[in-house]
């Protein structure tokens, strides 16, 4: 029986999409590996394997043996700190640039200042100039540029060339040709003994500069994770026996009682025991308004207490806290590989070898058909093709956008547990919404109490609340809660009787009080009179209609409903604005469900659905296209797993959250609209990046090869090729970083809609 386990490896040495493909193939060929994906932006490998056949250590060795050193990444580990690497790249780039400047000026100075070559010939001499260029270029290539050869040449010998291999071959070709031209010019055809030291040196500088800028930009893509990790509290004030101790968060255990003082960060998840305060939960839920906390209220680790003080009991610690799970969800989403990435993988699998063949064919074509000096033209064109075609931008196009997009979504309280949901949301045609707890608050409330002539409202409410106080039915709770809110005294009832599904009765203060459906009243020979029409009208508006009788005479018609969340109407409007069909799945009778659907503008209703019938209900809706299902309860888990995209509202159960692809921490339905919105912006950003990465190579490789030379005399210098290649990667990462400032276009509309919605929050009347 397979014993699957999923781990993450921290992988170094990845420089382009080809590296990613080779690392993945190495892992996928290892015994026991089920799936393996490598992410260039996060420099991680996610591996699902059978632990009876292999181990995490062996898999790390597999990747390391492929040329990419890897170590196991633990859940507690913070993102790799790139500051030292950025500093090192900045330093070597600066050294290389200082050494390259004289080389460039000696060889290319006359292009900018007339007479420089004559000045050099009359002073130090042309040959001494070439020897000086040789010395400086040698230091540059085998000092700051050594990394290209120590990584690129072994990869080439393994017949697995990567970006470093392309740079190594290109610069060595220019350098080697120049060495021969300097020290053995007679070996070359007449008129071809030119030196290209400046090309080799400048290529190294520009690619180092590109990597430096890329590293700085990539360092910012992980900001969301770093911000979340900073929310962790280091120390908490814990009651242990008769003592109160300041303990590290790692030593807190479930059941510990923790004191929270004003302004402190809450250490772990728990339930308030005593005290009151307001807590800022915006860093977790995205909601800016502080939340009131009192006894029995839940608190979340990482949130900030206001001016009050309270004690709470720890219910979740360590990796089980909401903050730890959120960090895990974000990391999992950022390391994901979207279906669109498959195209990139298929292309890059053969891209570098194809480029090397293309460079060889380019040089051969110039040698055979090119004008004199053919060898010089062949060298320039071949090196330009090698340098311009490095697939760095291709490898970064998708993962950087995913990193930044999912991080920005997390800041808004939207968490993609499965990265491919980011793309699948864009293919959804229908949003199916569970009613209770998703569209509504999930807690029935008394909305209407219409009394018969001569009856006092408060007296009737007090009497029926006394009967319902003995029942555990949700509707009974709604009635007793309304009496409590009205501060009515509730007498003690006796002789309580309940008829399941119909009603209940009891004696209160000497009166027989009966509450139930019209069928219950008919069963007890109670005439509804004019209140029969009142009850029918309540049912038509989506209320559950009940009746109350006192001493055998009808006393009131009662309306109970599960109040619609204030932001629900605006969210549904946003779905329609996105071109989505909206469906509601409800266990209510069709008339009640249709009334709610009409009020909210819902397109399709599937009513009368039992808790175990939601998957079948989704199948009814699949004819309209791909489907997203939004739910919150335990009985929603099968439907969340069955839908193309399952979205769990975070106020729901752990089981529902684990079954979902997307989790909304705030439980607000507008979060679903935000999820669609950030998904749209991220996928648009990915398409822009891929267009740039592929278009750049498709357009510039022919220019580098010299196909336009016969028509326009265009030849792309290796120096310009290196600059263009480096800048393409920087462009892709910088474009992805724009998502850090993404604001769902419907934020303002949703908020405004929530305030002015025609669907009000029913209150007891």
ChimeraX attribute file (.defattr): number of C-alpha atoms within 10 A of each C-alpha:
attribute: neighborCount
match mode: 1-to-1
recipient: residues
	/A:1	5
	/A:2	10
	/A:3	10
	/A:4	14
	/A:5	15
	/A:6	15
	/A:7	17
	/A:8	24
	/A:9	22
	/A:10	21
	/A:11	24
	/A:12	16
	/A:13	15
	/A:14	24
	/A:15	21
	/A:16	22
	/A:17	29
	/A:18	28
	/A:19	28
	/A:20	27
	/A:21	22
	/A:22	21
	/A:23	25
	/A:24	21
	/A:25	16
	/A:26	17
	/A:27	27
	/A:28	20
	/A:29	13
	/A:30	16
	/A:31	14
	/A:32	20
	/A:33	21
	/A:34	16
	/A:35	14
	/A:36	20
	/A:37	21
	/A:38	29
	/A:39	26
	/A:40	26
	/A:41	26
	/A:42	23
	/A:43	19
	/A:44	24
	/A:45	28
	/A:46	22
	/A:47	22
	/A:48	18
	/A:49	26
	/A:50	18
	/A:51	15
	/A:52	12
	/A:53	13
	/A:54	14
	/A:55	17
	/A:56	19
	/A:57	12
	/A:58	12
	/A:59	25
	/A:60	21
	/A:61	17
	/A:62	20
	/A:63	24
	/A:64	18
	/A:65	13
	/A:66	18
	/A:67	20
	/A:68	21
	/A:69	17
	/A:70	23
	/A:71	19
	/A:72	17
	/A:73	19
	/A:74	11
	/A:75	14
	/A:76	12
	/A:77	9
	/A:78	12
	/A:79	16
	/A:80	13
	/A:81	11
	/A:82	14
	/A:83	12
	/A:84	9
	/A:85	13
	/A:86	17
	/A:87	14
	/A:88	13
	/A:89	21
	/A:90	19
	/A:91	14
	/A:92	19
	/A:93	24
	/A:94	16
	/A:95	15
	/A:96	26
	/A:97	22
	/A:98	13
	/A:99	20
	/A:100	25
	/A:101	14
	/A:102	17
	/A:103	26
	/A:104	18
	/A:105	17
	/A:106	18
	/A:107	21
	/A:108	14
	/A:109	16
	/A:110	14
	/A:111	11
	/A:112	9
	/A:113	10
	/A:114	10
	/A:115	12
	/A:116	17
	/A:117	20
	/A:118	12
	/A:119	13
	/A:120	17
	/A:121	14
	/A:122	10
	/A:123	11
	/A:124	11
	/A:125	13
	/A:126	17
	/A:127	13
	/A:128	14
	/A:129	19
	/A:130	22
	/A:131	14
	/A:132	16
	/A:133	28
	/A:134	22
	/A:135	13
	/A:136	19
	/A:137	26
	/A:138	16
	/A:139	17
	/A:140	25
	/A:141	23
	/A:142	13
	/A:143	13
	/A:144	20
	/A:145	26
	/A:146	15
	/A:147	14
	/A:148	21
	/A:149	21
	/A:150	14
	/A:151	19
	/A:152	22
	/A:153	21
	/A:154	15
	/A:155	19
	/A:156	18
	/A:157	10
	/A:158	11
	/A:159	10
	/A:160	19
	/A:161	22
	/A:162	29
	/A:163	24
	/A:164	24
	/A:165	26
	/A:166	29
	/A:167	27
	/A:168	26
	/A:169	21
	/A:170	26
	/A:171	29
	/A:172	17
	/A:173	18
	/A:174	23
	/A:175	23
	/A:176	16
	/A:177	22
	/A:178	23
	/A:179	21
	/A:180	16
	/A:181	19
	/A:182	20
	/A:183	13
	/A:184	11
	/A:185	17
	/A:186	12
	/A:187	10
	/A:188	14
	/A:189	11
	/A:190	10
	/A:191	12
	/A:192	17
	/A:193	22
	/A:194	18
	/A:195	21
	/A:196	28
	/A:197	28
	/A:198	27
	/A:199	27
	/A:200	29
	/A:201	30
	/A:202	26
	/A:203	28
	/A:204	29
	/A:205	28
	/A:206	23
	/A:207	21
	/A:208	24
	/A:209	23
	/A:210	24
	/A:211	23
	/A:212	23
	/A:213	22
	/A:214	22
	/A:215	22
	/A:216	20
	/A:217	20
	/A:218	24
	/A:219	18
	/A:220	17
	/A:221	28
	/A:222	21
	/A:223	17
	/A:224	23
	/A:225	20
	/A:226	16
	/A:227	14
	/A:228	20
	/A:229	18
	/A:230	12
	/A:231	18
	/A:232	18
	/A:233	19
	/A:234	14
	/A:235	17
	/A:236	23
	/A:237	19
	/A:238	25
	/A:239	17
	/A:240	11
	/A:241	7
	/A:242	6
	/A:243	8
	/A:244	14
	/A:245	15
	/A:246	14
	/A:247	14
	/A:248	14
	/A:249	18
	/A:250	13
	/A:251	12
	/A:252	21
	/A:253	16
	/A:254	14
	/A:255	13
	/A:256	17
	/A:257	22
	/A:258	26
	/A:259	24
	/A:260	23
	/A:261	17
	/A:262	15
	/A:263	14
	/A:264	18
	/A:265	23
	/A:266	26
	/A:267	30
	/A:268	30
	/A:269	24
	/A:270	26
	/A:271	20
	/A:272	22
	/A:273	18
	/A:274	16
	/A:275	15
	/A:276	18
	/A:277	18
	/A:278	18
	/A:279	24
	/A:280	22
	/A:281	21
	/A:282	18
	/A:283	19
	/A:284	23
	/A:285	21
	/A:286	19
	/A:287	16
	/A:288	10
	/A:289	11
	/A:290	15
	/A:291	17
	/A:292	12
	/A:293	21
	/A:294	19
	/A:295	14
	/A:296	13
	/A:297	15
	/A:298	16
	/A:299	25
	/A:300	22
	/A:301	23
	/A:302	26
	/A:303	24
	/A:304	24
	/A:305	24
	/A:306	20
	/A:307	13
	/A:308	15
	/A:309	18
	/A:310	19
	/A:311	22
	/A:312	27
	/A:313	24
	/A:314	25
	/A:315	18
	/A:316	19
	/A:317	23
	/A:318	19
	/A:319	14
	/A:320	13
	/A:321	19
	/A:322	19
	/A:323	24
	/A:324	20
	/A:325	15
	/A:326	24
	/A:327	23
	/A:328	17
	/A:329	22
	/A:330	25
	/A:331	25
	/A:332	17
	/A:333	26
	/A:334	28
	/A:335	26
	/A:336	25
	/A:337	19
	/A:338	18
	/A:339	13
	/A:340	15
	/A:341	17
	/A:342	11
	/A:343	9
	/A:344	20
	/A:345	17
	/A:346	11
	/A:347	14
	/A:348	22
	/A:349	17
	/A:350	12
	/A:351	20
	/A:352	23
	/A:353	18
	/A:354	13
	/A:355	21
	/A:356	21
	/A:357	13
	/A:358	18
	/A:359	27
	/A:360	18
	/A:361	15
	/A:362	24
	/A:363	25
	/A:364	17
	/A:365	15
	/A:366	23
	/A:367	18
	/A:368	11
	/A:369	11
	/A:370	18
	/A:371	13
	/A:372	13
	/A:373	16
	/A:374	20
	/A:375	23
	/A:376	23
	/A:377	20
	/A:378	26
	/A:379	23
	/A:380	27
	/A:381	27
	/A:382	29
	/A:383	33
	/A:384	30
	/A:385	32
	/A:386	30
	/A:387	33
	/A:388	29
	/A:389	29
	/A:390	28
	/A:391	27
	/A:392	25
	/A:393	27
	/A:394	28
	/A:395	28
	/A:396	28
	/A:397	31
	/A:398	29
	/A:399	27
	/A:400	29
	/A:401	31
	/A:402	30
	/A:403	31
	/A:404	27
	/A:405	31
	/A:406	30
	/A:407	29
	/A:408	23
	/A:409	28
	/A:410	27
	/A:411	18
	/A:412	24
	/A:413	25
	/A:414	30
	/A:415	28
	/A:416	27
	/A:417	27
	/A:418	21
	/A:419	25
	/A:420	18
	/A:421	26
	/A:422	27
	/A:423	18
	/A:424	18
	/A:425	23
	/A:426	14
	/A:427	15
	/A:428	19
	/A:429	18
	/A:430	23
	/A:431	25
	/A:432	26
	/A:433	23
	/A:434	23
	/A:435	23
	/A:436	21
	/A:437	21
	/A:438	23
	/A:439	26
	/A:440	20
	/A:441	18
	/A:442	17
	/A:443	15
	/A:444	22
	/A:445	26
	/A:446	26
	/A:447	22
	/A:448	20
	/A:449	22
	/A:450	17
	/A:451	20
	/A:452	19
	/A:453	10
	/A:454	7
	/A:455	14
	/A:456	12
	/A:457	15
	/A:458	15
	/A:459	13
	/A:460	19
	/A:461	23
	/A:462	23
	/A:463	27
	/A:464	27
	/A:465	30
	/A:466	26
	/A:467	30
	/A:468	26
	/A:469	18
	/A:470	19
	/A:471	17
	/A:472	9
	/A:473	11
	/A:474	12
	/A:475	21
	/A:476	24
	/A:477	20
	/A:478	22
	/A:479	28
	/A:480	25
	/A:481	18
	/A:482	21
	/A:483	22
	/A:484	14
	/A:485	10
	/A:486	14
	/A:487	11
	/A:488	16
	/A:489	15
	/A:490	19
	/A:491	15
	/A:492	15
	/A:493	23
	/A:494	16
	/A:495	10
	/A:496	16
	/A:497	15
	/A:498	16
	/A:499	10
	/A:500	8
	/A:501	10
	/A:502	15
	/A:503	20
	/A:504	23
	/A:505	23
	/A:506	23
	/A:507	20
	/A:508	22
	/A:509	12
	/A:510	10
	/A:511	13
	/A:512	19
	/A:513	27
	/A:514	30
	/A:515	28
	/A:516	21
	/A:517	20
	/A:518	22
	/A:519	15
	/A:520	19
	/A:521	23
	/A:522	11
	/A:523	10
	/A:524	12
	/A:525	11
	/A:526	18
	/A:527	15
	/A:528	22
	/A:529	11
	/A:530	12
	/A:531	19
	/A:532	16
	/A:533	12
	/A:534	18
	/A:535	24
	/A:536	16
	/A:537	14
	/A:538	21
	/A:539	20
	/A:540	17
	/A:541	19
	/A:542	24
	/A:543	27
	/A:544	23
	/A:545	23
	/A:546	26
	/A:547	26
	/A:548	30
	/A:549	24
	/A:550	20
	/A:551	13
	/A:552	16
	/A:553	18
	/A:554	24
	/A:555	26
	/A:556	28
	/A:557	28
	/A:558	26
	/A:559	27
	/A:560	25
	/A:561	25
	/A:562	24
	/A:563	23
	/A:564	24
	/A:565	20
	/A:566	23
	/A:567	23
	/A:568	22
	/A:569	25
	/A:570	26
	/A:571	26
	/A:572	25
	/A:573	20
	/A:574	23
	/A:575	18
	/A:576	16
	/A:577	11
	/A:578	13
	/A:579	12
	/A:580	17
	/A:581	20
	/A:582	21
	/A:583	24
	/A:584	23
	/A:585	25
	/A:586	23
	/A:587	18
	/A:588	18
	/A:589	15
	/A:590	16
	/A:591	16
	/A:592	21
	/A:593	23
	/A:594	23
	/A:595	16
	/A:596	22
	/A:597	18
	/A:598	14
	/A:599	13
	/A:600	20
	/A:601	15
	/A:602	20
	/A:603	15
	/A:604	17
	/A:605	21
	/A:606	22
	/A:607	18
	/A:608	16
	/A:609	17
	/A:610	13
	/A:611	13
	/A:612	12
	/A:613	16
	/A:614	24
	/A:615	18
	/A:616	12
	/A:617	20
	/A:618	21
	/A:619	13
	/A:620	11
	/A:621	18
	/A:622	15
	/A:623	10
	/A:624	11
	/A:625	13
	/A:626	18
	/A:627	26
	/A:628	28
	/A:629	26
	/A:630	29
	/A:631	31
	/A:632	30
	/A:633	21
	/A:634	15
	/A:635	17
	/A:636	28
	/A:637	23
	/A:638	18
	/A:639	28
	/A:640	28
	/A:641	18
	/A:642	20
	/A:643	22
	/A:644	20
	/A:645	26
	/A:646	28
	/A:647	34
	/A:648	33
	/A:649	26
	/A:650	22
	/A:651	19
	/A:652	21
	/A:653	17
	/A:654	15
	/A:655	16
	/A:656	27
	/A:657	27
	/A:658	15
	/A:659	21
	/A:660	30
	/A:661	25
	/A:662	29
	/A:663	32
	/A:664	30
	/A:665	24
	/A:666	21
	/A:667	22
	/A:668	23
	/A:669	24
	/A:670	23
	/A:671	26
	/A:672	24
	/A:673	23
	/A:674	24
	/A:675	26
	/A:676	22
	/A:677	23
	/A:678	24
	/A:679	24
	/A:680	18
	/A:681	18
	/A:682	27
	/A:683	21
	/A:684	13
	/A:685	24
	/A:686	25
	/A:687	16
	/A:688	16
	/A:689	27
	/A:690	22
	/A:691	14
	/A:692	19
	/A:693	23
	/A:694	17
	/A:695	11
	/A:696	18
	/A:697	22
	/A:698	12
	/A:699	10
	/A:700	19
	/A:701	23
	/A:702	16
	/A:703	21
	/A:704	30
	/A:705	29
	/A:706	27
	/A:707	16
	/A:708	14
	/A:709	14
	/A:710	11
	/A:711	8
	/A:712	9
	/A:713	10
	/A:714	14
	/A:715	18
	/A:716	23
	/A:717	17
	/A:718	29
	/A:719	23
	/A:720	18
	/A:721	24
	/A:722	30
	/A:723	21
	/A:724	20
	/A:725	26
	/A:726	26
	/A:727	20
	/A:728	25
	/A:729	27
	/A:730	25
	/A:731	20
	/A:732	28
	/A:733	29
	/A:734	20
	/A:735	18
	/A:736	28
	/A:737	21
	/A:738	14
	/A:739	23
	/A:740	20
	/A:741	10
	/A:742	16
	/A:743	16
	/A:744	20
	/A:745	13
	/A:746	18
	/A:747	16
	/A:748	11
	/A:749	15
	/A:750	24
	/A:751	16
	/A:752	13
	/A:753	20
	/A:754	20
	/A:755	13
	/A:756	14
	/A:757	17
	/A:758	13
	/A:759	18
	/A:760	14
	/A:761	16
	/A:762	16
	/A:763	13
	/A:764	18
	/A:765	12
